[in-house]
Amino acid sequence: MTTATAPLSSETGRSHLQESLFSWLAPESAPPVSEAKAVVESDAAGPPAPPPAEEEKPDLSHVWVVAAEIEVVPKVAKVADYRGSFKATEGQRIDALEVYCKGCRRPYDEVTGQDCSAKIDNRHLIGGDQSTRAKRKIPVPPKNARVVPGGRIERRGINAYVGGVSRPPR
């Protein structure tokens, strides 16, 4: 296998790409002192700097969805059951069962004009603050009940799979 080795100039080959690729690594030279003073003087004489841009507030508006009741033919019902969606025909009348916010899941008439609470803090959707929530209560057996210890349940290994699944436990 032979390869040609020709000297590459900055106009030909790929060497000119590498020069511009790493140009940001070179330290920038500071302007001379006389130029720096000129820049400061021209800034003072120029128009005042515009005020800093105001931070955009997050969008806390609701995203409204409608729970609907649509009458369909059996063929469309089969497709909707399998795929989870279907296409409605043009001009079809759709009965709205409920209008609510997709985020906070609260009815339209209760939260109209308010910010969406799910975009602020959605703890209400997960049952409150998890660190302060009450633990599950262990049921207390009746007074006349007797606790009988059961056998050991194999949860790992081949016996866990085979026992009681493909054949009755031994």
N, C-alpha and C positions, 0 to 999 in steps of 0.2 A: 504494500500500500504506500503510495507516495503522496506527500502533502506539499503544497506550494507555500513557501514562506516569503511573503513580500512585505516590505516595510509599510505600515499603515500610517497615513497622515491623518490629521484631524478632520479633513474633509471626506475621506473615504474610510470604509470599514466601520467598526463599532466603537472606536476609541473616543469619538466625539460624544457618544451617548454617556459614557462613563464620566467624562469631565463634568457634564451638567448634572449627573445623578448625585454626585457627592459634593457639589459646590456649597451646599448648605452647611457642611462641616467646617469650612474655613472660617476663622474668626473675622468678624467685620472690623474694618479699620475705623477708628474714631475720627470724626471730622476735626480739622485743626481748630485751635482755640478761637481764632478770629471768625471762623464760620459759625461756631457755636454761639458766639455773642450776637452775630447777625441774625441767627434764627430766633433767639430769645427776644431781641429788639423788634423783629418783624411781627412776632406773635402778640406782643403788647400793643402794637399799633393796629393790628388787624381786628376783624370783627370778633366778638366774644364767642367762645366755644358753645355749641348747642348743649342744652341740658341733657343729662344722661337719659336714655330711653326708659320709660316706665316698664316695669316687669308685667308681663301678661298674666292675668289672673287665670287659674285653671277653670275649665268649663265644668260647672257643677249642675248643668241642666239635666233634666230627666230624658230618658230614651223611652218613648211610649210604644207599647205593643198592644195588640188586641187578641184576646182569646176568642176564637170564632167557631161558629157551627155552620158547616157547609154540607149540603146534601149532594151526594155523588152516586154514580152508578156502581154496580158491583165490581166492574173491571178496574175503575179508578180506585176503589176502596182497597182492592188487592194490592195494587201498586203502592198506594200510600202506606199500607201496613208493612210491606216489604222494605221500601226505601226510606220511609219516614217523611216523604214529601210527595207532592203531586202538582200538576198544573191545572188551574181552574180555567173554565171556559170564559170567553169574553161576554160581558154583560150579565154574569151570574150574580145573583143576590146573595150576600153573605151576612148572616146574623152575628152581631158582636155580642158575646156573652159578658165580657169584662174588658175594661181598658186599664192597664196598669203599667208601672215603670219596669223596664227590663232589669235595671240595676238593683233598686231597693225593693222591688216587688210589692209596692204599695199602690192602692187604687188611685185613679186619676183625681177623683173628687176630694180625696183626703189631702193630697200633697200638691195640688195645683198652686203655682206661685212660690213654692219653696225650693231650696236646693236639694239635690238628690243626696240622701244620707249615705248611700253606698259609696259615693265618690268622696265623701268626707271621711267616713269611718264605717266599715261594714260589719262591725261586731254583732249587730243585731241579727245578722243572717246566720251567724255561727253559734248563737245561744248565749251571747254576752262575753264578758272577759273570761277567758279560759282559766286564768290563774285564781280567780275568786269564785268560780262556779262550784256548787256543791257536788260532792262525789256521789256515785251511785250507792244506793242503800242495799245492803245484803238482806234478803228476805229472812224473817224470823220464822222458824218452823213452829207448827202448833204445839201446845203443851203436851199432848198425848202422843206425839210423833217420836220415833226412835231412829237415829241416824245409823244406817248400816253401811260399812265401808265396802266399796266395790272393788273389782279386780283392777290390776295394773293395766293401763291403756298404753299400748305401744304407739308412739307418735313418730318415730323415726325408723328408717331402714326398710327392708323388704317386708317385714312382718306388718308394718303399718299399712302398706299398700295391699298386701295379700289378705290379711285378716279382715273378714267381714265385707270385702268388696267383691272379689270374684268368687269367693267361697265362704261359707259360714265360719265364724271364729272357732278356734279349737278349745 
